Amino acid sequence: MVIPVHDVNPARRTPWVTYALIVANVVVFVFLTPGVTGSLTGDSGLAQLCDLQAFLERYAVVPQELIHDRMPRLVPTGETGVGPQGPGCVVAPPGYDKSPELSVLTAMFLHGGWLHLLGNLLFLWIFGNNIEDRMGHLPFALFYAVCGYAASYGFAVLNANSAAPLIGASGAIAGVLGAYLVLYPTARVWVLVPFLIFLPLRLPAWIVLGMWFVLQAVYSSGGGVSDAGTVAYAAHIVGFVAGMLIAWPLRPGTPPPPEPRGLLFGRRARPQQPW
C-alpha cells in the first residue's frame, strides 16, 4: 500500500470547504468523542468504553436501523454495572429519539481512533482541494454529503441486519478519490512506498487511486486482511463509484493538470540527447 503525501496539481482558489471539513472532524474527535483524552493518557477503562458505546449507538449509522427504520429495544446507557458475568455496560430502552437518516450525516464526523482520523484527513487534504476547485465550494459540500450518504446506504443494503455502528468520513472521501480519478487521472502524486525504507515516488493518479480501489475490493471480499469484518470496505467502494459517476459530466471542461518537468519517480530525469 502506497502512502500519498502530495499531488502536483495546484488549485486556483482556496478550498475553504475542505479546510472546514478537516477542522470539523478534528474538533468532533478531540472535544466531543468520549474516551479520546483517556486514550492519550492511558487512563481509558470500562467507564469510558461504556460512554463511547452509548455515544456511537446514538450518533453512528446502524444498518438495521437505516434499512428497517426501527430502534433497538436496548441500548448502552453509558453507565457501568455488575451483572451475572461481572462488570459491564448497563443497557436500557433508549431514552431519546434517533433519526437513522440524520445519523448518516453525524457518522461522517466520527472516527474510531487517531489512525482512522488522520488517514482519512490525509486523503481529503491531498485530493479534496482540486475537486472543490473544479466544482465550486457549495457544490463540493453537497457532493461530499451525497457520496457519504451513498456509501452508508450502499453498505447498509449489503448488511441490512447488522447492528454494528458504522462511523467515519471514509465513504465521502472515497467519493472525492473517485472524482479525482475521473477528472485528473494523469496528475502526478508523490507517494511513499514501504520497501525496506519509505521510497519516494511520483506516480500518475490513475495508478495510485486505481491501486487503492483494487485493494478495497480485495479487502471487501475478505482477502488479505484479518479485520475485513470491522472495516466497511464495501462503503468505500460504493462511495468511490458514486464520486466517479457524479464527476463524469465535468470531464469535458476540466483543464489538464500541469506536467511536471525535471523530476521522474523521485529522481532528476536525464536530458535527452539529440540523434
Secondary structure, DSSP 8 states (H G I E B T S, - for coil): --EEEEEE---SS--HHHHHHHHHHHHIIIIISTTHHHHHHT---HHHHHHHHHHHHHHSB-HHHHHH----S-EEEEEEEEETTEEEEEEES--S---HHHHHHHHTT--SSHHHHHHHHHHHHHHHHHHHHHH-HHHHHHHHHHHHHHHHHHHHHHTTT--S-B--SHHHHHHHHHHHHHH-TT-EEEEEEESSSEEEEEEEHHHHHHHHHHHHHHHHTT-S-S-TTTS-HHHHHHHHHHHHHHHGGGSTT--------SEETTEE-------
